[in-house]
Amino acid sequence: MKYTKYNLVGIDGNAFFVMGYVINAMKECKFSKSDIDAYYKDATSSNYDHLICVSVEMIDKCNEIADDMLISK
């Protein structure tokens, strides 16, 4: 069963809010500081559309980890 804990749908669309949401999800999923820094650098490297694409990809990774953590309990 696919578990979706994190979802960008319905959150404030402000770029800084989106990045904050993703970074908090990454912290909950135990990503390293260097992974978080790499996400931030990539997300801010271009325009808003790029930020959203990078953020959706990272939220998908967070959901995979959350799903694995749920199954292992």
N, C-alpha and C positions, 0 to 999 in steps of 0.2 A: 504494500500500500504506500502510495506517495503522500508524504506529509508536507504540507505547506505552512510553515510557521511565519515566514517573512514574505511580504508582498508590497510592492511599490504602488499598487492600485489603491487609490483613496488617500494617499498621504499628500501633504503639501508639496507642490511642484517646484518650490524654490530650490535652486541648485545646492545651497548650503544645507538645507533641511534634508534633501535626498542623500547627500554625502554623509551627514550625521547619522541618518537612519541606517545606512549600509555599514558604516564603521561600527555602530553599536551592535549590529547583527554579527559582524566579523568578530568582535570582542567576545560575544556570547558563545560563538563557535570556536573560540580559542585560537584564532589566527594570530600569527606572530606580529610584532610591531613592524618588522620589515615588510611583511605582506600587506599590512594596513597602509604603510607609507607608499608602497608600490601602487596600490589601488588609488590612493589620493593623487599621486603624481600622474598616473594615466588618466584619471577622471578629469583632472584640471588641465590636461595638455592640449585640449582643443575646444570645440564649441559645446553648447548645451546638448545637442543630439548625441554627440560622442559620450558625454557624461552619462546620459541615460542608458545608452547601450552598454557601457562598461558596468554601470550599476546593476542593470538587469542580469548580466552575466554573473556578477558577484553574488547577487541575491540567490540565483539558481544554485551556486556552489554552497552557500550557507544552508539552503534548504536540503541539499543532499547530505550535508554533515548533520543537520538536525534530524533528518530521517534516520541516518545511521545510528545516532545517539539514542533515538527512541527505540529502535529495534534491539539494540544491545542491552537495554535495561531489563 
